[in-house]
Amino acid sequence: MTYENKNFENLIGLPGFSEQLLKNHITLYQGYVTNVNKIGEKSETIEIGSLEFAELKRRFGWEWNGMYLHELYFGNLTKNFQPINTDSELYKKITERFGSYENWEKDFRATGAMRGIGWVILTCEKSTGRMFNVWIDEHNTGHLAGTTPLLVMDVFEHAFMLDYGTKRIDYIETFMKNIDWSAVEKRVL
């Protein structure tokens, strides 16, 4: 199966994000899609159990998660920000788990402000509906098995340094003002 690049050009003009930063970030995402397809093609022609087979199997998780997490990240951004719907199932689950929306947001922002590269994800465990704000190192380290990503924030430097330099907190503030809560709500179990 061949994976196609999703079109995120509609995000050009997103408040707080320069056109150059968004174009660079989208190009980076497209590289993950290309590599997922290359690994898929190559995997069909190599000897099972070979060293090349092992390396491709190891690399696939990195490329796949890079593709998928960027699709979720871009997919939960919008130019038409609306605050979270306080009557939504998502809001109810967040306040139930964290005590209040404000507690959740404080935790999410603080997780994003930690030193390091990676992702911050509000994720939901499938069997209980319990939510967690998690830090994902790289793309393939730190995922909680059995959970569904709901809100994804990229905190690799490529997501903010062109516009914000080392001011990650300013980037997080901008990210929070561009969340498409309706897209996040659709991801709730």
C-alpha positions as CSV (number, residue, x, y, z in Angstrom):
1,M,0.0,0.0,0.0
2,T,1.3,3.5,-0.9
3,Y,0.6,6.3,1.5
4,E,-0.2,9.8,0.1
5,N,0.9,13.1,1.5
6,K,-2.0,14.9,3.1
7,N,-2.5,18.5,2.1
8,F,-1.9,20.9,4.9
9,E,-1.4,24.0,2.8
10,N,-4.6,25.3,4.3
11,L,-2.6,26.1,7.5
12,I,-0.5,28.7,5.7
13,G,-1.4,31.9,7.4
14,L,-2.0,30.3,10.8
15,P,-1.7,33.0,13.4
16,G,1.7,33.0,15.0
17,F,3.3,30.7,12.5
18,S,5.3,32.1,9.5
19,E,4.7,30.8,6.1
20,Q,8.3,29.6,5.9
21,L,8.1,27.6,9.2
22,L,4.9,25.9,8.0
23,K,6.2,25.1,4.6
24,N,9.4,23.7,6.1
25,H,7.4,21.6,8.6
26,I,5.1,20.3,5.9
27,T,8.1,19.3,3.7
28,L,9.6,17.5,6.7
29,Y,6.3,15.6,7.1
30,Q,6.3,14.7,3.4
31,G,9.8,13.1,3.9
32,Y,8.3,10.7,6.4
33,V,5.6,9.7,4.0
34,T,8.2,9.1,1.3
35,N,10.3,7.0,3.7
36,V,7.3,4.9,4.8
37,N,6.7,4.1,1.2
38,K,10.3,3.3,0.5
39,I,10.6,1.0,3.4
40,G,7.3,-0.7,2.4
41,E,8.7,-1.3,-1.2
42,K,12.1,-2.4,0.0
43,S,10.6,-4.8,2.5
44,E,8.9,-6.7,-0.3
45,T,12.2,-7.5,-1.9
46,I,14.7,-8.4,0.9
47,E,15.4,-11.7,2.5
48,I,13.4,-12.2,5.7
49,G,15.8,-12.5,8.7
50,S,18.7,-10.7,6.9
51,L,20.5,-7.7,8.5
52,E,18.8,-5.4,6.1
53,F,15.4,-6.8,7.1
54,A,16.2,-6.2,10.7
55,E,17.3,-2.6,10.1
56,L,14.2,-1.8,8.0
57,K,11.9,-3.3,10.7
58,R,13.6,-1.1,13.3
59,R,13.4,2.1,11.1
60,F,9.8,1.6,10.2
61,G,8.5,2.7,13.6
62,W,10.4,5.9,13.4
63,E,9.2,6.8,9.9
64,W,5.6,5.7,10.5
65,N,5.2,7.6,13.8
66,G,6.9,10.7,12.2
67,M,4.2,10.5,9.5
68,Y,1.3,9.8,11.7
69,L,2.1,12.2,14.5
70,H,2.6,15.0,12.1
71,E,-0.8,14.2,10.5
72,L,-2.4,14.4,13.9
73,Y,-0.5,17.6,14.8
74,F,-1.4,19.4,11.6
75,G,-4.9,18.0,11.8
76,N,-5.5,19.5,15.3
77,L,-4.6,23.1,14.2
78,T,-6.9,25.7,12.8
79,K,-7.0,29.3,11.7
80,N,-10.5,29.5,13.2
81,F,-9.9,28.9,16.9
82,Q,-12.8,28.3,19.1
83,P,-12.4,27.5,22.8
84,I,-13.1,23.9,23.9
85,N,-16.9,23.2,24.1
86,T,-17.6,22.9,27.8
87,D,-20.6,20.6,27.0
88,S,-18.4,18.2,25.0
89,E,-17.5,14.7,26.0
90,L,-13.9,15.6,25.7
91,Y,-14.2,18.5,28.2
92,K,-16.1,16.3,30.7
93,K,-13.4,13.6,30.4
94,I,-10.6,16.2,30.9
95,T,-12.2,17.7,34.0
96,E,-13.0,14.3,35.4
97,R,-9.4,13.1,35.0
98,F,-7.5,16.3,35.9
99,G,-10.0,18.0,38.3
100,S,-10.5,21.0,36.0
101,Y,-9.7,22.1,32.4
102,E,-7.2,24.6,33.9
103,N,-5.3,21.8,35.7
104,W,-5.1,19.8,32.5
105,E,-3.8,22.8,30.5
106,K,-1.2,23.6,33.2
107,D,0.0,20.0,33.1
108,F,0.0,19.9,29.2
109,R,1.9,23.2,28.9
110,A,4.4,22.1,31.6
111,T,5.0,18.9,29.8
112,G,5.7,20.7,26.6
113,A,8.1,23.1,28.3
114,M,10.3,20.3,29.6
115,R,13.8,20.2,28.1
116,G,14.3,17.8,25.2
117,I,12.9,17.1,21.8
118,G,9.7,15.1,21.1
119,W,6.0,15.4,21.3
120,V,3.4,16.1,24.0
121,I,0.2,14.1,23.6
122,L,-3.1,14.1,25.4
123,T,-3.9,10.4,25.1
124,C,-6.8,8.3,26.1
125,E,-6.6,4.7,27.3
126,K,-9.1,2.6,25.3
127,S,-10.4,0.2,28.0
128,T,-11.1,2.8,30.8
129,G,-11.2,6.1,29.0
130,R,-8.6,7.5,31.4
131,M,-6.5,10.4,29.9
132,F,-2.9,11.2,30.2
133,N,-0.6,14.0,29.1
134,V,2.5,12.1,27.9
135,W,5.9,13.0,26.7
136,I,7.1,11.1,23.6
137,D,10.9,11.0,23.0
138,E,11.7,10.9,19.4
139,H,8.8,9.4,17.4
140,N,9.1,5.8,18.5
141,T,9.9,6.0,22.3
142,G,7.4,6.6,25.0
143,H,4.1,5.7,23.5
144,L,1.6,4.2,25.9
145,A,0.3,1.0,24.4
146,G,-3.5,0.8,24.3
147,T,-4.0,4.5,24.1
148,T,-5.3,6.8,21.4
149,P,-3.7,10.2,20.7
150,L,-6.2,13.0,21.0
151,L,-4.2,16.2,21.0
152,V,-0.7,16.3,19.6
153,M,1.9,19.1,20.0
154,D,5.2,18.8,18.2
155,V,8.0,20.1,20.5
156,F,10.9,19.3,18.2
157,E,12.8,22.5,17.4
158,H,11.7,22.4,13.7
159,A,8.2,23.2,15.0
160,F,9.1,26.6,16.5
161,M,12.7,27.7,16.3
162,L,12.4,29.6,13.0
163,D,9.8,31.8,14.5
164,Y,10.5,31.7,18.2
165,G,14.1,30.8,18.6
166,T,14.6,29.1,22.0
167,K,11.3,30.6,23.4
168,R,9.4,27.4,23.5
169,I,6.9,28.8,26.0
170,D,5.9,31.4,23.4
171,Y,5.4,28.7,20.8
172,I,3.3,26.7,23.3
173,E,1.1,29.8,23.9
174,T,0.6,30.2,20.1
175,F,-0.1,26.4,19.7
176,M,-2.8,26.6,22.4
177,K,-4.5,29.5,20.5
178,N,-4.7,27.5,17.3
179,I,-6.1,24.2,18.5
180,D,-9.0,22.8,16.5
181,W,-11.0,21.3,19.4
182,S,-13.6,19.9,17.0
183,A,-10.9,17.7,15.4
184,V,-9.7,16.6,18.8
185,E,-13.2,15.8,19.9
186,K,-13.6,13.5,16.9
187,R,-10.7,11.4,18.2
188,V,-12.3,10.8,21.6
189,L,-13.2,7.1,22.1
